Amino acid sequence: QQQQQQQQQQPLAQHPSERQLPPTSPQSAAKDDLRTQIGALQEMVRIQQEALLLESEERKNLAKLLEEEREARRAEVARLRTALQEECDARAQEVRGLAKSLQSECTTRANEVEQLAKALRSDRERYQELAKGLETNASNSTQANSPSSTS
């Protein structure tokens, strides 16, 4: 029994081959094997916990990177939207200026056409009067030269 107590007081070895004293009884060997298995299981649990912690940290980092990328894209979309709106505003202003210029040109042309139409009407009236005068002269000339007028 004293030997068992001394053996229990010794620290557990990591591996059965590292033990300095061989077990004195099958019960002691079974306990040592169980302790070794428990130690191995605890080490596996620790490794899995570390892996889970690393995976969790990696997911957090990826989520953070993803959010930063989303924010950068939102900012880029906002910048492009603003630039497009400014371009549209500038084009609209340019179109309004062209429309005013075109309206002014059309008004000028319409006034010129109206003046030409008045001049044409005036010329037509004058030509019609000249034509009537020529007809009268021709009629008078024909009557003066006819033989019936000499009798």
C-alpha positions in Angstrom: 0.0 0.0 0.0 2.9 2.3 0.7 4.2 1.6 -2.7 0.9 2.5 -4.3 0.8 5.8 -2.5 4.3 6.7 -3.7 3.4 5.7 -7.2 0.2 7.9 -7.0 2.3 10.9 -5.8 4.5 10.7 -8.8 3.4 13.0 -11.6 1.7 11.3 -14.5 3.8 10.8 -17.6 2.6 11.9 -21.0 3.1 8.5 -22.6 3.2 5.1 -21.0 6.7 4.5 -22.3 7.9 7.6 -20.3 7.0 6.1 -17.0 9.9 5.5 -14.7 8.3 2.8 -12.5 6.3 0.0 -14.0 2.8 -0.5 -12.6 2.7 -2.9 -9.7 -0.8 -4.1 -10.3 -3.3 -4.4 -13.1 -5.6 -2.0 -11.3 -2.8 0.6 -11.2 -2.0 0.0 -14.9 -5.7 0.5 -15.8 -5.8 3.8 -13.8 -2.7 4.9 -15.6 -4.2 4.1 -19.0 -7.4 5.9 -18.1 -5.3 8.9 -17.0 -3.4 8.8 -20.2 -6.6 8.6 -22.2 -8.2 11.4 -20.2 -5.1 13.5 -20.8 -5.2 12.7 -24.5 -8.9 13.6 -24.6 -8.3 16.8 -22.8 -5.6 17.7 -25.2 -7.9 17.0 -28.1 -10.6 19.2 -26.5 -8.1 21.9 -26.1 -7.0 21.7 -29.7 -10.6 21.7 -30.9 -11.3 24.7 -28.7 -8.3 26.5 -30.2 -9.4 25.6 -33.7 -13.0 26.9 -32.9 -11.6 30.1 -31.5 -9.3 30.6 -34.5 -12.3 29.8 -36.8 -14.5 32.3 -34.9 -11.8 35.0 -35.1 -11.4 34.3 -38.8 -15.1 34.6 -39.4 -15.1 37.9 -37.5 -12.2 39.2 -39.6 -14.0 38.0 -42.8 -17.2 39.6 -41.7 -15.3 42.8 -40.9 -13.6 42.8 -44.3 -16.9 42.1 -46.0 -18.6 45.0 -44.3 -15.7 47.3 -45.2 -16.0 46.1 -48.8 -19.7 46.8 -48.7 -19.2 50.2 -47.3 -16.5 51.0 -49.9 -19.0 49.9 -52.6 -21.8 52.0 -51.1 -19.4 55.0 -51.1 -18.4 54.3 -54.7 -22.1 54.0 -55.8 -22.9 57.2 -54.0 -19.9 59.0 -55.6 -20.9 57.7 -59.1 -24.6 58.6 -58.5 -23.5 62.1 -57.5 -21.2 62.4 -60.6 -24.0 61.1 -62.8 -26.5 63.6 -61.4 -24.1 66.5 -61.9 -23.5 65.3 -65.5 -27.2 65.1 -66.1 -27.8 68.6 -64.6 -25.0 70.0 -66.8 -26.5 68.3 -69.9 -30.0 69.5 -69.0 -28.7 73.1 -68.6 -26.9 72.8 -71.9 -30.1 71.5 -73.6 -32.1 74.4 -72.0 -29.6 76.8 -73.4 -29.8 75.2 -76.9 -33.6 75.2 -76.7 -33.6 79.0 -75.9 -31.1 79.6 -78.7 -33.2 77.5 -81.1 -36.4 79.3 -80.0 -34.8 82.6 -80.6 -33.5 81.5 -84.1 -37.0 80.2 -84.9 -38.6 83.4 -83.8 -36.1 85.4 -86.0 -36.8 83.1 -89.0 -40.5 83.4 -88.5 -40.3 87.2 -88.4 -38.2 87.1 -91.6 -40.8 84.8 -93.3 -43.6 87.1 -92.2 -41.7 90.1 -93.7 -41.1 88.2 -96.9 -44.8 87.2 -97.1 -45.8 90.9 -96.6 -43.4 91.9 -99.3 -44.7 89.2 -101.7 -48.3 90.3 -101.1 -47.4 93.9 -101.7 -45.5 92.9 -104.9 -48.4 90.8 -106.1 -50.9 93.6 -105.5 -48.6 96.0 -107.5 -48.1 93.4 -110.3 -51.9 92.9 -110.4 -52.4 96.7 -110.7 -49.7 96.8 -113.4 -51.4 93.9 -115.2 -54.8 95.7 -115.1 -53.1 98.9 -116.4 -51.5 96.9 -119.2 -54.8 95.3 -120.1 -56.5 98.7 -120.2 -53.8 100.1 -122.4 -53.9 97.1 -124.7 -57.7 97.4 -124.9 -57.5 101.1 -125.6 -54.8 100.6 -128.1 -56.7 97.9 -129.9 -59.9 100.0 -130.1 -57.9 103.0 -131.5 -56.4 100.9 -134.2 -59.6 99.1 -135.3 -61.2 100.1 -138.7 -64.7 100.5 -137.2 -63.5 103.5 -135.2 -62.6 105.5 -138.4 -66.1 105.5 -139.9 
